[in-house]
């Protein structure tokens, strides 16, 4: 009798647990469904979905076409639907009067450590470097701190996207293109595996160190670094041949998994570009030859002495990401202004250039690097393109980013003057059609000390 009652009790418990599980699953499904956005991503509770927006009476600088002195930008969800003058406003559109303001496409930082470095002097907040010299498997997105205080600061100055890259060693890892808005690092991703980063030795005999260089000769020369890269690329190709051969013939054993070779496969196949951090003119020429022989897609970064071999870079068709113009010339003999004239000379030679902050804390200053180059000869319109459409073209995302055109993501900056001028104030920023908050650590401090003054 006791066993029969126990069996009945267990059946009852199982029925209760099964019913509870079904109800929980149902509520979870309903709750998740209520938070789903139209593109399938989960929206944060209370977050407003982009709708139909019309920015009117605004000066428009589309970057890829003529300026419109007074026009309208119509945004539908996350895309620009129309740009022009005398446009008919859609029914029910939210209207923003841009009188006295200028609309620009949001800027793109061509190389940064945003989200990887918080306080450079505090090791626990620095996560932009992996141990070892060969790390093609490392992805910058994995270490990105989505709530870094530097991200809203950069965003408030009109930067809407950035290339985030790790550093150190010979092969530093895979850079990622992110938008400067999102609740998580994955939500910020535009393109996860953007380009492999390769760091080559600095200028030999330079006044300061870089990857083993100092006042004397480099510990690792460019010749040795390229020879090591060539060996790694060849090993990756052989690894792929053995893998494919084993897949076709079951009698052949597959190769043991080789992490380095596996993650270099997209590079040697020409699917993933390589950002070569290269500096001296002689080294630039060597890398051009290496790239042509190995048939890899290349992007040059820093290229401090690029102005000496601008024609060679142009003929090779390799775009250049300009390093920080806050640095001092690595070689004094080049002149105090060598870094500032470099972008203009490269641009006039036909090299596609883009600017970068090469930083996290100074990412907000991206437009001022372009402005410095303008002061030393770079055409102003080309400078504006070098922080908008050119980086988008270099990284293959120009169909969605970099200009104000129908069909592109609605990344719009409303400013009260020239975007590259230090005194210009950014009034509003839209990322994918949604207006983002411009408050940041700087504005918090400003409010704090304003209140302090009011109490006196």
Beta strands, then each sheet from edge to edge (+ up, - down):
strand 1: 52-61
strand 2: 68-76
strand 3: 79-84
strand 4: 94-97
strand 5: 102-105
strand 6: 107-112
strand 7: 159-164
strand 8: 171-179
strand 9: 189-199
strand 10: 273-278
strand 11: 298-302
strand 12: 319-322
strand 13: 353-355
strand 14: 412-415
strand 15: 426-431
strand 16: 434-435
sheet 1: 3+ 2- 1+ 4+
sheet 2: 3+ 2- 1+ 5+ 14- 15+ 16-
sheet 3: 6+ 7+ 8- 9+ 10+ 11+ 12+ 13+
end
